[in-house]
Amino acid sequence: MVKKTKIVVDTNILISAFGWGGLEHKLIQFCTDGYFDLYLSTQIMSELASVLDYPKFRPIFQESSKQAFLNLVRRIANVRDITPYLNVIKDDPSDDRILECALTNKVPYIISGNNHLLRLVNYENVSIMKTAAFLSLFTET
């Protein structure tokens, strides 16, 4: 049996995937289809639910579509509760939750559009990259 590649995505990737499509949507579709194993933490899921309530996203994510979206993410992702323990990203400590999820679950890739994370490039053998760069490793985009 072929071992699937584990990934962690941050909330901006998830919101882009469901709100605008594009490569982020393709990435999440690959997770839905079983090509990648998506890992998230309960903290990332809480942040996602909060961000979906931002006024700028209300026209895109009505309450019913928001709940359907959260349910889909819960269905396709391995969601674990992780006790916060890192203090790496000083400018935005909430981004440490993404790193913690990857490290705790031994995930080799974080896919992000967040500059705080992307500046790290690699953290303790976890590669941090944009969606296009990640997909180019595995697919012909």
C-alpha positions in Angstrom: 0.0 0.0 0.0 1.3 3.4 -0.9 1.7 5.8 2.0 -0.2 9.1 1.4 1.6 12.4 2.0 0.5 14.1 5.1 -0.2 17.9 5.0 -1.3 20.7 7.2 -2.9 23.8 5.7 -3.6 27.0 7.4 -7.0 28.8 7.5 -6.3 31.1 4.5 -5.8 28.0 2.3 -9.1 26.5 3.4 -11.0 29.8 3.0 -9.5 30.3 -0.4 -10.3 26.8 -1.5 -14.0 27.1 -0.7 -14.5 30.8 -1.4 -12.5 31.3 -4.5 -11.4 27.9 -6.0 -8.2 27.8 -7.9 -5.2 25.8 -6.8 -6.3 25.8 -3.2 -9.6 24.2 -4.2 -7.6 21.6 -6.2 -5.5 20.8 -3.2 -8.5 20.3 -0.9 -10.1 18.2 -3.6 -7.0 16.0 -3.7 -7.5 15.6 0.1 -11.2 14.7 -0.4 -10.2 12.2 -3.0 -7.7 10.6 -0.7 -4.5 11.6 -2.4 -3.2 13.6 0.6 -3.9 13.1 4.4 -5.0 16.5 5.8 -4.2 17.1 9.5 -5.6 20.0 11.5 -5.9 20.8 15.2 -9.0 21.8 17.1 -7.3 25.2 17.5 -7.1 25.5 13.7 -10.7 24.5 13.4 -11.7 27.1 16.0 -9.7 29.8 14.1 -11.4 28.8 10.9 -14.9 29.1 12.4 -14.0 32.5 13.8 -12.5 33.8 10.5 -15.6 32.7 8.6 -17.6 35.0 10.9 -15.5 38.1 9.8 -17.8 40.7 8.1 -15.8 40.6 4.9 -16.6 36.8 4.5 -20.3 36.9 5.4 -21.4 37.5 1.8 -19.4 34.5 0.6 -20.1 32.1 3.5 -23.8 32.3 4.5 -24.6 30.4 7.7 -25.8 27.3 5.9 -22.8 27.2 3.6 -20.4 27.9 6.5 -21.7 24.9 8.5 -21.5 22.7 5.4 -18.0 23.8 4.8 -16.9 23.2 8.5 -18.6 19.8 8.4 -16.7 18.9 5.1 -13.4 20.0 6.6 -14.1 17.8 9.7 -15.0 14.9 7.5 -11.8 15.0 5.4 -9.3 16.1 8.0 -7.7 14.3 10.9 -8.5 16.7 13.6 -6.6 16.4 16.9 -6.5 18.4 20.1 -3.0 19.7 20.6 -1.7 21.5 23.7 0.0 24.7 22.6 3.7 24.5 23.3 5.7 26.6 20.8 6.7 30.2 20.8 8.4 30.6 17.5 6.4 33.2 15.5 6.6 36.4 17.6 4.7 38.6 15.2 1.6 36.3 15.2 1.8 33.6 17.9 -1.4 32.0 16.6 0.6 30.7 13.7 2.5 28.5 16.1 -0.6 26.3 16.2 0.1 25.4 12.5 3.6 24.4 13.4 2.5 22.4 16.4 0.0 20.5 14.4 2.6 19.5 11.8 5.2 18.5 14.4 2.8 16.6 16.6 1.4 14.6 13.7 4.8 14.1 12.0 3.5 16.0 8.9 6.3 16.9 6.4 4.4 19.8 4.7 2.6 22.9 5.7 0.8 24.7 2.8 0.2 28.3 3.6 -0.3 31.8 2.2 0.8 33.3 5.5 4.1 35.3 5.2 5.0 34.6 8.9 5.0 30.9 8.2 6.4 31.1 4.6 9.5 33.1 5.8 10.5 30.1 7.9 10.7 27.9 4.7 11.6 24.9 6.9 11.1 24.2 10.6 12.3 21.0 12.2 12.1 19.1 8.9 8.7 20.5 8.0 8.7 22.2 4.6 6.5 25.3 4.5 5.4 26.4 1.0 2.6 28.0 -1.1 0.0 25.8 -2.8 1.5 26.0 -6.3 5.0 25.0 -5.1 3.6 22.0 -3.2 1.3 20.8 -6.0 4.2 21.0 -8.4 6.0 18.4 -6.4 3.2 15.9 -6.9 1.2 16.9 -9.9 1.3 18.6 -13.3 -0.6 21.8 -12.4 
